Amino acid sequence: MRLAQWQSAFIHALEPHGSGDSLAQLVNEREQDRVEIYRNNAFQALLSALQLVFPVCQAVVGEICFTQLVRGYGQKHPLIDSHLNSYGQHFPQWLAQEVSQHAAFKELLYLPELAQLEWLLNQSYYAMDLDRFMQPPNCTLEQLAKLSEQAQLQAVLLLRPDLALLSCHYPVQEVWNRHNAQQELTEQMGSGTSYLLIHRERFKAQFSVIDATRMQLLNGLSAGQTLMQIADSEQDLNLLGELIERQWICGFRLAVEAD
């Protein structure tokens, strides 16, 4: 038996839609039973990982439904990275397709946005530390004052690496807050645009609700707009002081080096 042939058959048998036929020809019946155990253990590892990332989504739909959703997601998006912390990136988008296709989710149209909030909270927690982020060509705000006025206009202000922005059509922050307050999650969710800024404070990921004006400015900064471009767009530059004071803006880089 060639080792490469056995390895290929074993890996294929472990996949969610994998077939054990090829492996069955290479091992005895007892070993085939072990493959099924391995396959179940692999799924349980993925399920546990997504339960940690999306606990509120599971609370909303229930454990049985969530398990089936994870099984379907795993078939569409199998694990390709050994780091389980990065698994689940496409779950909100995949969930949006499921919600739109099944009448059982007609009262849970907010579920994909809730999943996106939970994913961004997870990513914020594991985001790069500020010290690692603030390496050349990134510069501190103190250095900005040393530039000429013309050079300052070409500066791209940098948001902290743990920050993320989320615009929601549903106030999913209310669902998240009710869950963490251990309140009932069965109320029907209304609609209404919400603007959330996800950030990490003292090793804990959280979010702040902001208004449309601040969201527009933060989106511009996130997109890499220079101070000149932001000024030309007639946004309120007075808000920059507040963002700096809250340490959401951590530094800058020059546009010629940002490309």
C-alpha positions in Angstrom: 0.0 0.0 0.0 1.4 3.4 -1.0 1.4 5.9 1.9 0.2 8.7 -0.4 -2.7 6.6 -1.5 -3.7 5.9 2.1 -3.4 9.5 3.2 -5.5 10.7 0.3 -8.2 8.2 1.0 -8.2 9.0 4.7 -8.5 12.8 4.2 -11.3 12.3 1.7 -13.2 10.1 4.1 -13.0 12.7 6.8 -14.6 15.5 4.7 -18.3 16.2 5.3 -19.3 15.0 1.9 -16.4 12.6 1.7 -16.7 8.9 0.7 -15.0 6.1 2.6 -15.2 3.7 -0.3 -11.6 4.2 -1.3 -10.4 3.9 2.3 -12.6 0.8 2.8 -10.6 -1.0 0.2 -7.4 -0.3 2.1 -8.4 -1.0 5.7 -10.4 -3.6 7.7 -13.9 -3.0 9.1 -12.7 -2.0 12.6 -10.5 0.7 11.1 -13.5 2.0 9.1 -15.4 2.5 12.3 -12.5 4.6 13.6 -12.7 6.8 10.6 -16.4 7.6 11.4 -15.2 8.5 14.9 -12.6 10.8 13.5 -15.1 12.4 11.2 -17.5 13.1 14.1 -14.7 14.4 16.2 -13.7 16.8 13.4 -17.2 18.1 13.1 -17.5 18.5 16.9 -14.4 20.6 16.9 -15.8 22.9 14.2 -19.1 23.1 16.0 -17.5 24.0 19.3 -15.4 26.7 17.5 -18.5 28.3 16.0 -20.4 28.1 19.2 -17.8 30.2 20.8 -17.8 32.8 18.0 -21.6 32.9 17.5 -23.2 32.3 21.0 -26.0 34.7 20.5 -27.0 33.3 17.1 -27.2 29.9 18.7 -29.3 31.3 21.6 -31.7 32.7 19.0 -32.2 29.6 16.8 -31.6 26.9 19.4 -28.8 24.4 19.7 -30.3 21.8 17.4 -30.9 24.3 14.6 -27.5 25.9 15.0 -25.8 22.5 14.8 -27.6 21.8 11.5 -26.5 25.3 10.2 -22.9 24.6 11.1 -23.1 21.2 9.4 -24.4 22.9 6.2 -21.8 25.7 6.5 -19.0 23.1 6.9 -20.1 21.4 3.7 -19.9 24.6 1.8 -16.9 26.1 3.5 -14.6 23.3 4.8 -11.8 24.1 7.2 -8.6 24.9 5.3 -6.7 26.6 8.1 -5.5 24.9 11.2 -6.3 28.0 13.2 -9.9 27.6 14.4 -10.0 31.2 15.5 -10.1 32.2 11.9 -12.9 29.8 10.9 -16.3 31.3 10.4 -15.5 34.3 8.3 -18.1 33.5 5.6 -20.8 32.3 8.1 -22.8 35.6 8.1 -22.9 35.7 4.3 -23.8 32.0 4.1 -26.4 32.5 6.8 -28.0 35.3 4.7 -28.6 32.9 1.9 -30.2 30.4 4.2 -32.4 33.0 5.8 -33.6 34.2 2.4 -34.4 30.7 1.1 -36.3 29.2 4.1 -39.6 30.5 5.5 -38.7 29.2 8.9 -36.4 32.2 9.3 -38.9 34.8 8.2 -39.0 36.3 11.7 -35.2 36.2 11.9 -34.1 38.4 9.0 -31.7 40.2 11.4 -29.7 36.9 12.0 -27.0 37.5 9.4 -26.2 41.0 10.8 -26.1 39.5 14.3 -23.7 36.9 13.1 -21.6 39.7 11.4 -21.5 41.6 14.7 -20.3 38.5 16.6 -17.7 37.7 14.0 -16.3 41.2 14.2 -16.2 41.0 18.0 -14.2 37.8 17.6 -11.8 39.4 15.2 -11.4 42.4 17.3 -10.4 40.2 20.3 -7.7 38.5 18.2 -6.5 41.6 16.3 -2.9 42.7 16.2 -1.5 44.6 19.2 -1.0 48.3 18.7 2.8 48.1 19.2 3.1 45.7 16.3 0.8 47.8 14.2 2.7 51.0 14.8 5.8 50.1 12.7 7.1 52.1 9.7 5.6 53.4 7.5 3.0 54.0 10.3 3.8 57.0 12.4 2.6 58.4 15.7 0.3 61.4 15.9 3.0 63.3 17.6 5.0 63.1 14.4 2.2 64.6 12.4 2.7 68.0 14.1 6.2 68.1 12.8 5.1 68.0 9.1 4.4 71.0 7.0 0.8 72.0 6.5 0.9 70.7 2.9 2.3 67.4 4.0 -0.3 67.1 6.7 -3.0 67.2 4.0 -1.5 64.1 2.5 -1.7 62.2 5.7 -3.9 59.1 6.1 -5.1 58.8 9.6 -5.0 55.2 10.9 -7.7 53.5 12.9 -6.6 51.1 15.6 -6.2 47.5 14.2 -8.9 46.2 16.6 -11.5 48.6 15.2 -14.2 47.5 12.8 -17.3 49.3 11.4 -20.8 47.8 10.9 -23.9 49.4 9.5 -27.0 47.3 10.3 -30.6 47.5 9.0 -31.7 46.0 12.3 -30.8 47.0 15.8 -28.9 43.7 16.4 -27.1 45.3 19.4 -30.3 45.0 21.3 -30.4 41.3 20.8 -26.7 41.0 21.8 -27.3 43.1 24.9 -30.4 41.1 25.9 -28.5 37.9 25.6 -25.6 39.2 27.8 -28.2 40.4 30.3 -29.7 36.9 30.2 -33.1 38.3 29.0 -35.5 36.6 26.6 -34.6 36.7 23.0 -38.0 35.8 21.6 -39.2 39.3 20.8 -39.7 40.2 17.2 -36.9 42.5 15.9 -37.9 45.8 14.4 -36.0 47.6 11.7 -33.9 50.7 11.7 -30.4 51.5 10.7 -27.7 51.2 13.4 -24.1 52.2 13.2 -21.7 50.2 15.4 -18.0 50.5 16.0 -16.4 47.3 17.3 -13.3 47.8 19.4 -11.2 46.1 22.1 -10.8 47.6 25.6 -8.7 46.0 28.3 -8.6 42.7 26.5 -12.3 42.6 26.0 -14.1 43.1 22.6 -17.1 45.4 22.7 -19.0 47.8 20.5 -20.2 51.4 20.7 -23.3 52.8 19.0 -22.4 55.9 17.0 -24.3 58.3 14.8 -24.3 58.5 11.0 -22.0 61.5 10.9 -19.3 59.7 12.9 -19.8 56.6 10.8 -19.3 58.5 7.6 -16.1 60.0 8.9 -14.8 56.7 10.2 -15.7 55.0 6.9 -13.6 57.6 5.1 -10.6 57.0 7.3 -11.0 53.2 7.0 -11.0 53.6 3.2 -7.7 55.4 3.4 -8.8 58.9 2.5 -6.3 61.7 3.1 -7.0 64.7 5.3 -7.4 66.7 2.1 -10.0 64.3 0.7 -11.9 64.3 3.9 -11.9 68.1 4.0 -13.1 68.2 0.4 -16.0 65.9 1.2 -17.2 68.5 3.6 -17.2 66.2 6.6 -17.0 67.6 10.1 -13.2 67.7 10.9 -14.0 68.8 14.4 -14.9 65.2 15.2 -11.3 64.1 14.6 -10.4 65.5 18.0 -13.0 63.3 19.6 -11.8 60.2 17.7 -8.2 60.9 18.8 -9.2 61.5 22.4 -11.0 58.1 22.4 -7.9 56.6 20.9 -9.8 55.2 17.9 -7.3 57.0 15.7 -3.8 55.8 16.6 -1.4 57.3 14.0 -1.0 58.1 10.4 1.0 57.3 7.2 1.7 59.4 4.2 -0.5 58.7 1.1 2.5 58.2 -1.1 3.6 55.4 1.2 0.1 54.0 1.6 -0.2 52.9 -2.0 
